[in-house]
């Protein structure tokens, strides 16, 4: 079985920092953000830069001239909703009362994608964000201006993501019909870097979301995954070039080509994050010949809990890149718990801890002698997630926590506070711990892609770039059973079947005849006709979500052989008798401390860097 890497993620590396402001003299506007109508922030707009033009009174050819800025320098009072005009690289504020549209103009010397962002960090992207202009004025408000200490500390800010030497690459989904009968939908398409990035080395230096107005509540996260074929399987272009102009498809189904799993996450955005801006000395390389990727997989996660109809979306990402190559190439390391149905969280838990680890054997094999420098981390769980942290162990002693979030909110992800850069050396162990609140749930929650399922993942950008991309772990089937007090179940066919699906964490290549294993399973477990039909359908073995639903049904019907007091019960009957509130802590300990399957994968996400063997978390002295 080809191992399956899920990278959901999502995420911003640093808050956008304000650019240096030109000449003195400013227009100041007092505005308030959502939920803060009584607190005002000063927007300092450099005088002499084109600012606002009333769109329905200006000719298109005048949009980039200073004439517009001279004619219209003020916004009227009222509420405005932000829209994006990608075709002119600008944005529009629509007055909710009059419907008048005010254009945010680019600077003189405009190039496509270059614009002034007059929104405070994050407001521009928050769901339902509305800018409220409370005074109509073009004079400097001294009281408001006094609250701005300097251009480097003022907030909200005036920022320009792209400079004259930077280039912009917009990648969008392409008018996706969001299903009305599916709570969660993952859409994927293949894109290729701009031609200029194939001629010489370029670095990606920032990213921001392009969210179609009105669809904010449906877009959960958007990620970009590097696609590189394992050397043993030929050239990357042979696999991906023909897909570049295709419209895309649902991810993680039998329709998606298997080699699209060679694409692994490298950068992205999640709801609540303002965008990405890399440190000045770090860039993400583009082009396979220059240490990056030529082909990428754009992945958009749509969430439609109310099953609304007629939703068409063209959201995506705006990538800023440069030919002014930076000192360091960035890599991305993801750690945590492997995403599959063996990641189980009991119901009725106030705070249940799941643990995944990146082993010392993996870091010893994959990291250079001098180690890597992690400069931030981005944390991903779903609706039950409350706390998440990455612990750092070296030579049997725990070091300070790499990154943590103790007030996680899936609907409003916050950028974790970045401390100093942290050196991770060969031989270090990384433990990712996630805490979940399932106190209102009546049945177990399993790992998966849907928001009602769970994740426990940390994505850590680092430099210098290495071959290491993913280092996760997850419970073996026997460890999962042990956590429930089950010593042995009837038959071995279910565990063998897992190796033919996307729900075995990692392990030896699937062995045996799958059809024979299925036939044997049917003699061990009493399943319904629909389950039999699914197991007989070839497309079932390429569809993650179908597999999860069927495998959980089969798991519930498996009979227990030992211990004696549980013999003859099915797992479902055992669950019905479990005192989850009482047993939760012990289940968590067993899942964390007993045998886990550990993966150590390079950028193609396929060939392990280490020979497979199960691991336990080593003992260490806690901080």
C-alpha positions as CSV (number, residue, x, y, z in Angstrom):
1,X,0.0,0.0,0.0
2,X,1.2,3.5,-0.8
3,X,1.2,5.4,2.5
4,X,-1.3,8.3,2.6
5,X,-0.3,11.7,3.8
6,X,-2.9,14.2,4.7
7,X,-2.0,17.8,5.1
8,X,-4.7,20.0,6.1
9,X,-3.7,22.8,7.1
10,X,-3.3,25.3,7.4
11,X,-1.7,28.6,8.2
12,X,0.3,31.7,8.3
13,X,4.0,32.1,9.1
14,X,4.0,35.7,10.4
15,X,1.6,38.5,10.7
16,X,1.9,40.9,7.8
17,X,4.3,43.6,8.9
18,X,3.7,47.2,7.8
19,X,5.9,48.5,5.0
20,X,7.9,51.7,5.4
21,X,5.7,54.8,4.9
22,X,6.8,57.4,2.3
23,X,6.8,61.1,2.8
24,X,5.1,62.8,5.8
25,X,1.5,64.1,5.5
26,X,-1.4,61.8,5.8
27,X,-5.1,61.5,5.5
28,X,-6.5,59.7,8.6
29,X,-9.7,57.7,8.7
30,X,-11.4,56.5,11.8
31,X,-12.9,53.1,11.4
32,X,-14.0,50.3,13.8
33,X,-13.7,46.6,13.2
34,X,-16.3,43.9,13.7
35,X,-17.4,43.7,17.4
36,X,-15.4,46.8,18.3
37,X,-17.8,49.7,17.3
38,X,-16.7,51.7,20.3
39,X,-13.0,51.4,19.7
40,X,-11.4,53.3,16.8
41,X,-8.2,52.7,14.9
42,X,-6.4,55.2,12.8
43,X,-5.7,54.4,9.2
44,X,-2.7,56.4,8.0
45,X,-2.7,56.8,4.3
46,X,0.4,58.4,2.7
47,X,-0.7,61.7,1.0
48,X,0.3,61.7,-2.6
49,X,-0.6,58.1,-3.2
50,X,-3.8,57.4,-5.1
51,X,-6.4,56.3,-2.6
52,X,-10.1,55.9,-3.3
53,X,-12.1,56.4,-6.5
54,X,-15.8,56.1,-6.8
55,X,-15.9,53.2,-9.4
56,X,-19.1,54.1,-11.2
57,X,-17.9,57.6,-12.0
58,X,-14.4,56.8,-13.2
59,X,-13.3,55.5,-16.6
60,X,-11.4,52.2,-16.6
61,X,-8.4,53.8,-18.3
62,X,-8.2,56.3,-15.4
63,X,-8.0,53.7,-12.7
64,X,-4.3,53.8,-12.4
65,X,-3.8,57.6,-12.6
66,X,-3.3,60.0,-9.8
67,X,-6.3,61.9,-11.1
68,X,-8.7,59.6,-9.3
69,X,-6.9,60.0,-6.0
70,X,-7.2,63.8,-6.4
71,X,-10.9,63.6,-7.2
72,X,-12.0,61.3,-4.4
73,X,-10.0,61.3,-1.2
74,X,-12.7,60.5,1.3
75,X,-15.2,57.7,2.1
76,X,-18.7,58.7,3.3
77,X,-20.0,57.5,6.6
78,X,-21.6,54.1,6.7
79,X,-20.8,50.4,6.4
80,X,-18.8,48.8,3.6
81,X,-18.4,45.2,2.5
82,X,-15.0,44.3,0.9
83,X,-14.9,42.7,-2.6
84,X,-11.9,41.7,-4.7
85,X,-11.4,42.7,-8.4
86,X,-8.6,40.3,-9.4
87,X,-8.6,41.5,-13.0
88,X,-7.3,44.9,-11.9
89,X,-5.4,43.6,-8.9
90,X,-7.4,45.9,-6.6
91,X,-10.2,45.8,-4.1
92,X,-13.6,47.5,-3.8
93,X,-15.5,48.7,-0.8
94,X,-19.3,48.5,-1.4
95,X,-21.4,51.0,0.6
96,X,-24.3,48.9,2.1
97,X,-26.7,51.9,2.0
98,X,-26.1,53.5,-1.4
99,X,-24.5,50.5,-3.2
100,X,-21.7,52.9,-4.4
101,X,-18.4,51.1,-5.0
102,X,-15.1,52.6,-3.9
103,X,-11.9,51.3,-5.5
104,X,-8.7,50.9,-3.6
105,X,-6.1,51.9,-6.2
106,X,-2.6,50.5,-6.7
107,X,0.5,52.7,-6.4
108,X,1.9,54.5,-9.4
109,X,4.1,52.0,-11.4
110,X,1.4,49.4,-10.7
111,X,2.1,45.8,-11.8
112,X,-0.6,43.1,-11.7
113,X,-1.3,42.0,-8.2
114,X,0.3,45.0,-6.5
115,X,-2.0,47.0,-4.3
116,X,-2.4,48.9,-1.0
117,X,-4.1,46.9,1.8
118,X,-5.9,49.5,3.9
119,X,-7.5,46.9,6.2
120,X,-6.1,46.0,9.6
121,X,-4.5,42.6,9.9
122,X,-7.1,39.9,9.6
123,X,-10.2,42.1,9.2
124,X,-10.1,41.8,5.5
125,X,-10.5,38.0,5.8
126,X,-12.7,37.5,8.8
127,X,-16.1,36.0,8.0
128,X,-18.7,38.7,7.5
129,X,-16.2,41.4,8.0
130,X,-17.6,44.9,7.6
131,X,-15.6,48.2,7.7
132,X,-17.5,51.0,9.4
133,X,-16.4,54.5,8.5
134,X,-17.6,56.8,11.4
135,X,-16.2,60.1,10.3
136,X,-15.9,61.7,6.9
137,X,-12.6,63.6,7.0
138,X,-9.5,64.2,5.0
139,X,-7.7,66.1,7.8
140,X,-5.1,64.5,10.2
141,X,-6.8,63.6,13.4
142,X,-4.1,64.4,16.0
143,X,-5.6,62.4,18.8
144,X,-5.8,59.3,16.6
145,X,-2.4,59.9,15.0
146,X,-0.9,60.2,18.5
147,X,-1.8,56.6,19.2
148,X,0.4,55.4,16.4
149,X,3.9,55.0,17.8
150,X,5.8,54.4,14.6
151,X,5.3,52.7,11.2
152,X,6.8,49.5,12.6
153,X,4.3,49.2,15.5
154,X,1.1,50.7,14.2
155,X,-2.0,48.5,13.9
156,X,-3.9,48.4,11.8
157,X,-1.3,48.9,9.1
158,X,-0.8,50.0,5.5
159,X,1.0,47.1,3.8
160,X,2.0,46.3,0.3
161,X,2.6,42.6,-0.2
162,X,4.3,43.0,-3.5
163,X,7.1,45.5,-4.4
164,X,8.1,46.6,-7.8
165,X,10.5,43.7,-8.1
166,X,8.0,41.1,-6.9
167,X,5.6,39.0,-9.0
168,X,2.1,37.7,-8.2
169,X,0.6,34.3,-9.1
170,X,-3.1,33.9,-8.5
171,X,-4.4,30.3,-8.2
172,X,-8.1,29.7,-8.0
173,X,-10.4,26.7,-7.8
174,X,-12.2,27.6,-11.0
175,X,-15.9,27.8,-10.3
176,X,-16.4,24.7,-8.2
177,X,-20.0,23.5,-7.6
178,X,-20.0,23.0,-3.8
179,X,-22.2,19.9,-3.1
180,X,-25.5,20.5,-1.3
181,X,-25.7,17.0,0.0
182,X,-22.2,16.8,1.6
183,X,-21.2,18.5,4.9
184,X,-17.5,18.3,3.9
185,X,-16.0,18.5,0.4
186,X,-12.4,18.5,-0.6
187,X,-11.6,19.9,-4.1
188,X,-8.2,19.4,-5.9
189,X,-6.6,20.6,-9.1
190,X,-3.1,20.6,-10.5
191,X,-1.3,23.9,-11.4
192,X,2.1,24.7,-12.8
193,X,4.5,27.4,-11.7
194,X,4.7,30.5,-14.0
195,X,7.2,30.1,-16.9
196,X,9.6,32.7,-15.4
197,X,10.1,30.4,-12.4
198,X,11.4,27.7,-14.7
199,X,14.1,29.9,-16.2
200,X,15.8,30.9,-13.0
201,X,15.4,30.3,-9.3
202,X,12.6,32.2,-7.6
203,X,11.3,32.2,-4.0
204,X,7.7,32.3,-2.7
205,X,7.8,35.0,0.0
206,X,4.1,35.6,0.9
207,X,0.6,34.3,0.5
208,X,-2.9,35.6,1.0
209,X,-6.3,34.1,0.4
210,X,-8.6,35.1,-2.4
211,X,-12.1,34.3,-0.9
212,X,-15.0,34.8,-3.3
213,X,-17.4,37.4,-1.7
214,X,-20.4,35.7,-0.1
215,X,-18.7,32.3,0.2
216,X,-16.6,33.1,3.3
217,X,-18.5,30.7,5.5
218,X,-18.0,27.8,3.1
219,X,-14.2,28.0,2.7
220,X,-12.4,26.3,5.7
221,X,-8.9,26.1,4.4
222,X,-6.8,26.2,1.2
223,X,-3.4,24.6,0.9
224,X,-0.8,24.2,-1.8
225,X,1.0,20.9,-2.1
226,X,4.2,20.3,-3.9
227,X,4.0,17.4,-6.4
228,X,7.2,15.4,-7.1
229,X,7.4,11.9,-8.4
230,X,9.7,9.4,-6.6
231,X,12.8,9.0,-8.7
232,X,12.1,5.3,-9.3
233,X,8.8,6.1,-11.0
234,X,10.1,8.5,-13.7
235,X,9.8,12.2,-14.4
236,X,7.3,14.3,-12.5
237,X,6.2,16.0,-15.7
238,X,5.1,12.7,-17.2
239,X,2.6,12.3,-14.4
240,X,1.3,15.9,-13.9
241,X,1.7,18.0,-17.1
242,X,-1.5,16.6,-18.7
243,X,-3.5,17.6,-15.7
244,X,-2.5,21.3,-15.6
245,X,-5.4,22.5,-17.8
246,X,-8.0,20.2,-16.3
247,X,-10.8,21.6,-14.1
248,X,-10.0,19.5,-11.1
249,X,-12.0,17.0,-9.0
250,X,-12.9,15.8,-5.6
251,X,-9.9,14.8,-3.6
252,X,-9.3,11.4,-1.9
253,X,-11.7,9.4,-4.0
254,X,-11.1,6.6,-6.5
255,X,-11.4,9.2,-9.3
256,X,-8.3,11.1,-8.2
257,X,-5.2,9.6,-9.8
258,X,-3.1,7.6,-7.3
259,X,0.0,9.6,-8.1
260,X,-1.6,12.8,-6.8
261,X,-0.8,11.4,-3.4
262,X,2.8,12.3,-4.3
263,X,1.8,15.9,-3.5
264,X,2.6,17.0,0.0
265,X,1.7,20.2,1.8
266,X,4.1,23.1,1.7
267,X,2.1,26.3,2.3
268,X,-1.5,27.4,2.8
269,X,-4.2,29.3,4.6
270,X,-6.9,28.5,7.2
271,X,-9.9,30.5,8.3
272,X,-8.9,33.1,10.9
273,X,-5.3,33.6,9.6
274,X,-4.6,36.9,7.8
275,X,-2.1,35.5,5.4
276,X,1.5,34.4,5.2
277,X,4.7,36.5,5.1
278,X,8.0,34.7,5.4
279,X,11.0,36.1,7.3
280,X,13.2,38.3,5.2
281,X,16.0,35.7,4.9
282,X,13.7,32.8,4.1
283,X,12.0,31.8,0.8
284,X,10.1,28.8,-0.5
285,X,11.9,27.6,-3.7
286,X,9.9,27.2,-6.9
287,X,10.8,24.8,-9.8
288,X,12.0,21.2,-9.3
289,X,15.4,22.0,-10.9
290,X,15.9,24.8,-8.3
291,X,15.1,22.7,-5.2
292,X,11.3,23.3,-5.1
293,X,8.4,22.0,-7.2
294,X,7.2,22.7,-10.7
295,X,3.7,21.2,-10.2
296,X,1.4,21.9,-7.2
297,X,-1.9,20.5,-6.1
298,X,-4.3,23.2,-5.0
299,X,-6.7,21.8,-2.3
300,X,-9.7,23.6,-1.0
301,X,-11.7,22.4,2.0
302,X,-15.4,23.4,1.8
303,X,-17.7,23.1,4.8
304,X,-21.4,23.2,4.1
305,X,-23.1,22.1,7.3
306,X,-26.5,23.5,6.4
307,X,-26.4,21.7,3.0
308,X,-27.1,25.0,1.0
309,X,-27.6,24.7,-2.7
310,X,-26.4,26.6,-5.8
311,X,-23.0,27.4,-4.2
312,X,-20.3,28.1,-6.9
313,X,-16.9,29.1,-5.7
314,X,-13.7,30.4,-7.3
315,X,-11.6,31.1,-4.1
316,X,-7.9,30.4,-4.1
317,X,-4.5,31.8,-3.1
318,X,-2.5,34.8,-4.2
319,X,1.2,33.9,-4.2
320,X,3.8,36.6,-4.1
321,X,7.2,35.5,-5.4
322,X,10.6,37.1,-6.3
323,X,13.7,36.5,-8.4
324,X,15.7,38.1,-5.6
325,X,16.6,34.8,-4.1
326,X,16.9,34.8,-0.3
327,X,19.5,33.3,1.9
328,X,17.6,30.2,3.1
329,X,15.3,27.7,1.3
330,X,12.3,26.8,3.5
331,X,11.0,23.3,4.2
332,X,7.9,22.2,5.9
333,X,7.7,19.4,8.5
334,X,4.4,18.1,9.7
335,X,4.1,16.0,12.9
336,X,1.2,14.6,14.9
337,X,-1.3,11.7,14.8
338,X,-1.8,10.0,11.5
339,X,-5.2,10.8,10.0
340,X,-7.3,7.6,10.0
341,X,-10.0,5.7,11.9
342,X,-7.5,4.2,14.3
343,X,-7.3,7.7,15.9
344,X,-10.2,7.3,18.2
345,X,-11.5,9.8,20.8
346,X,-14.0,8.5,23.4
347,X,-17.3,10.4,24.0
348,X,-18.1,12.2,27.3
349,X,-14.6,13.6,27.7
350,X,-13.9,17.1,29.1
351,X,-10.3,16.9,27.9
352,X,-9.0,13.8,26.2
353,X,-5.4,13.7,25.1
354,X,-4.2,12.1,21.8
355,X,-0.4,11.8,21.3
356,X,1.7,11.4,18.1
357,X,5.4,11.4,18.0
358,X,8.3,12.0,15.6
359,X,10.9,9.5,16.6
360,X,14.6,10.1,17.3
361,X,15.4,7.4,14.7
362,X,13.7,9.6,12.0
363,X,15.4,12.8,13.0
364,X,18.7,11.0,13.2
365,X,18.3,9.7,9.7
366,X,16.7,12.7,8.0
367,X,18.3,15.8,9.5
368,X,21.7,17.3,8.7
369,X,24.4,17.3,11.3
370,X,23.8,20.9,12.2
371,X,20.0,20.4,12.5
372,X,17.2,22.5,11.3
373,X,15.8,25.8,12.6
374,X,12.0,25.9,13.2
375,X,10.8,29.4,13.1
376,X,7.1,28.9,13.7
377,X,4.4,26.3,13.8
378,X,0.7,26.0,12.7
379,X,-1.7,23.8,14.5
380,X,-4.7,21.9,13.1
381,X,-7.6,20.2,14.8
382,X,-11.4,20.2,14.1
383,X,-14.5,21.2,16.1
384,X,-13.7,19.1,19.3
385,X,-10.1,20.5,19.6
386,X,-9.3,22.7,22.5
387,X,-5.5,22.5,23.2
388,X,-2.5,21.5,21.1
389,X,1.2,21.6,21.7
390,X,4.5,20.2,20.4
391,X,6.9,19.0,23.0
392,X,10.7,18.7,22.4
393,X,12.9,16.0,23.9
394,X,16.7,15.7,23.6
395,X,19.0,13.1,25.2
396,X,16.2,12.0,27.6
397,X,15.4,15.5,28.8
398,X,12.4,17.7,27.8
399,X,13.2,21.1,26.4
400,X,10.8,24.1,26.3
401,X,7.7,23.5,24.3
402,X,8.2,24.3,20.6
403,X,4.7,25.7,20.1
404,X,1.3,25.5,21.8
405,X,-2.3,26.9,21.7
406,X,-4.4,26.5,24.8
407,X,-7.5,28.2,23.4
408,X,-7.9,26.5,20.1
409,X,-11.0,27.5,18.1
410,X,-11.6,25.8,14.7
411,X,-13.8,28.6,13.5
412,X,-11.3,31.3,14.3
413,X,-7.8,30.0,14.2
414,X,-5.2,32.4,15.7
415,X,-1.6,32.7,14.7
416,X,0.3,31.2,17.6
417,X,2.8,33.5,19.3
418,X,6.2,32.9,17.8
419,X,9.1,32.8,20.2
420,X,12.7,32.6,19.2
421,X,13.8,30.3,16.5
422,X,14.4,26.7,17.8
423,X,17.1,24.4,16.7
424,X,16.0,20.7,16.2
425,X,18.9,18.3,16.1
426,X,19.4,14.8,14.8
427,X,18.2,12.4,17.5
428,X,15.6,14.8,18.9
429,X,12.0,13.5,19.6
430,X,8.9,15.6,19.0
431,X,5.7,14.8,20.7
432,X,2.4,16.4,19.5
433,X,-0.4,16.4,22.0
434,X,-4.0,17.4,21.3
435,X,-6.8,17.8,23.8
436,X,-10.4,17.4,22.8
437,X,-13.8,18.2,24.4
438,X,-16.4,15.5,23.5
439,X,-18.5,16.0,26.6
440,X,-21.6,16.5,24.4
441,X,-21.0,13.5,22.1
442,X,-22.6,10.1,22.7
443,X,-20.3,8.0,20.5
444,X,-16.6,7.9,19.7
445,X,-15.0,10.4,17.3
446,X,-12.6,9.1,14.7
447,X,-9.7,10.7,12.8
448,X,-10.8,11.9,9.4
449,X,-11.3,14.8,6.9
450,X,-14.7,16.1,8.0
451,X,-15.1,18.8,10.6
452,X,-17.1,16.3,12.8
453,X,-14.1,14.0,12.7
454,X,-10.7,15.0,14.2
455,X,-7.1,15.9,13.4
456,X,-4.0,16.3,15.5
457,X,-1.4,17.9,13.3
458,X,1.3,20.5,13.6
459,X,3.0,22.1,10.5
460,X,6.4,23.6,11.2
461,X,8.2,25.7,8.6
462,X,12.0,25.5,9.0
463,X,15.3,26.0,7.3
464,X,17.5,24.8,5.7
465,X,15.3,22.7,3.6
466,X,15.9,18.9,3.8
467,X,14.2,15.8,2.3
468,X,12.2,15.3,5.5
469,X,8.5,16.3,5.1
470,X,6.3,14.2,7.4
471,X,7.0,12.5,10.7
472,X,3.8,11.2,12.3
473,X,2.6,8.2,14.3
474,X,-0.6,6.4,15.2
475,X,-1.8,3.5,17.3
476,X,-1.6,0.0,15.9
477,X,-4.8,-2.0,15.8
478,X,-3.7,-4.1,18.8
479,X,-2.9,-0.9,20.8
480,X,-6.4,0.4,20.1
481,X,-7.9,-2.8,21.3
482,X,-5.7,-2.8,24.4
483,X,-6.9,0.6,25.3
484,X,-10.4,-0.8,25.6
485,X,-9.2,-3.8,27.7
486,X,-9.4,-6.2,24.8
487,X,-6.6,-8.7,24.6
488,X,-7.6,-10.6,21.5
489,X,-10.3,-10.5,18.9
490,X,-11.7,-13.3,16.7
491,X,-9.6,-13.6,13.5
492,X,-6.9,-11.4,11.9
493,X,-8.6,-10.5,8.7
494,X,-9.7,-7.0,9.7
495,X,-6.2,-5.9,10.6
496,X,-4.9,-7.4,7.3
497,X,-7.7,-5.5,5.4
498,X,-6.5,-2.2,6.9
499,X,-3.2,-2.5,5.0
500,X,-5.2,-2.3,1.7
501,X,-6.9,1.0,2.7
502,X,-5.8,4.5,3.7
503,X,-6.5,3.7,7.4
504,X,-3.4,1.8,8.4
505,X,-1.0,4.4,9.8
506,X,2.1,3.1,8.1
507,X,3.7,-0.3,7.9
508,X,4.8,-3.1,5.6
509,X,3.4,-3.2,2.1
510,X,0.1,-5.0,2.0
511,X,0.6,-8.7,1.5
512,X,-1.7,-11.5,0.5
513,X,-4.7,-11.7,-1.8
514,X,-7.2,-9.0,-0.9
515,X,-10.2,-10.9,-2.2
516,X,-9.2,-13.9,-0.1
517,X,-8.8,-11.7,3.0
518,X,-12.3,-10.2,2.4
519,X,-13.8,-13.7,2.1
520,X,-12.1,-14.8,5.3
521,X,-13.3,-11.6,7.0
522,X,-16.9,-12.4,6.1
523,X,-16.6,-15.7,8.0
524,X,-15.3,-13.9,11.1
525,X,-17.6,-10.9,11.2
526,X,-21.4,-10.7,10.7
527,X,-21.8,-7.7,8.3
528,X,-24.7,-6.5,6.2
529,X,-25.1,-6.8,2.4
530,X,-24.3,-3.2,1.8
531,X,-20.9,-3.6,3.5
532,X,-20.2,-6.7,1.4
533,X,-21.0,-4.7,-1.7
534,X,-18.6,-2.0,-0.7
535,X,-15.8,-4.4,0.0
536,X,-16.4,-6.0,-3.5
537,X,-16.3,-2.6,-5.3
538,X,-12.8,-1.8,-6.6
539,X,-13.4,1.9,-6.3
540,X,-13.9,1.5,-2.6
541,X,-10.1,1.1,-2.1
542,X,-9.3,4.5,-3.4
543,X,-11.9,6.5,-1.4
544,X,-10.9,7.6,2.1
545,X,-14.2,8.6,3.5
546,X,-16.1,5.6,2.2
547,X,-13.5,3.4,3.7
548,X,-13.8,5.1,7.1
549,X,-17.5,4.6,7.3
550,X,-17.4,1.0,6.3
551,X,-14.4,0.1,8.5
552,X,-16.1,1.6,11.6
553,X,-19.2,-0.5,10.9
554,X,-17.1,-3.7,10.6
555,X,-15.1,-2.8,13.7
556,X,-18.3,-2.6,15.7
557,X,-19.2,-6.2,14.7
558,X,-15.9,-7.8,15.5
559,X,-16.2,-10.3,18.4
560,X,-13.9,-10.4,21.4
561,X,-12.0,-13.6,22.2
562,X,-10.1,-12.5,25.4
563,X,-10.2,-11.7,28.2
564,X,-12.6,-14.2,29.5
565,X,-15.1,-11.7,31.0
566,X,-15.5,-10.0,27.6
567,X,-15.5,-13.2,25.4
568,X,-18.3,-13.3,22.9
569,X,-19.1,-9.6,23.1
570,X,-18.8,-7.5,20.0
571,X,-16.9,-4.2,20.1
572,X,-20.2,-2.4,19.7
573,X,-21.7,-4.2,22.8
574,X,-18.5,-3.4,24.7
575,X,-18.9,0.3,23.9
576,X,-22.5,0.2,25.1
577,X,-21.3,-0.9,28.5
578,X,-18.3,1.4,28.8
579,X,-18.2,4.1,31.4
580,X,-16.4,6.5,29.1
581,X,-16.1,9.3,31.6
582,X,-14.3,7.0,34.0
583,X,-12.2,5.1,31.4
584,X,-11.1,8.0,29.3
585,X,-7.8,8.8,31.1
586,X,-6.6,5.2,31.0
587,X,-7.5,4.9,27.3
588,X,-5.5,8.0,26.6
589,X,-2.4,6.6,28.5
590,X,-2.5,3.3,26.7
591,X,-2.8,4.9,23.3
592,X,0.2,7.2,24.0
593,X,2.5,4.8,25.8
594,X,2.0,1.5,23.9
595,X,3.1,0.5,20.4
596,X,2.6,3.0,17.6
597,X,3.3,2.9,13.9
598,X,5.6,5.7,13.0
599,X,6.1,7.3,9.5
600,X,9.2,9.2,8.3
601,X,8.6,10.4,4.8
602,X,10.3,12.6,2.2
603,X,8.7,15.2,0.0
604,X,7.1,12.6,-2.4
605,X,5.3,11.2,0.6
606,X,5.8,7.6,-0.5
607,X,9.1,5.9,0.2
608,X,9.9,5.8,3.9
609,X,13.3,7.2,4.9
610,X,13.5,4.4,7.5
611,X,12.6,0.7,7.4
612,X,9.3,0.1,9.1
613,X,9.2,-0.9,12.7
614,X,6.8,-0.2,15.5
615,X,7.9,2.2,18.3
616,X,7.0,3.3,21.8
617,X,7.5,6.8,23.2
618,X,10.9,6.7,25.0
619,X,11.0,7.6,28.7
620,X,12.3,11.1,29.5
621,X,12.6,13.6,32.3
622,X,9.7,16.1,31.9
623,X,10.4,19.8,32.1
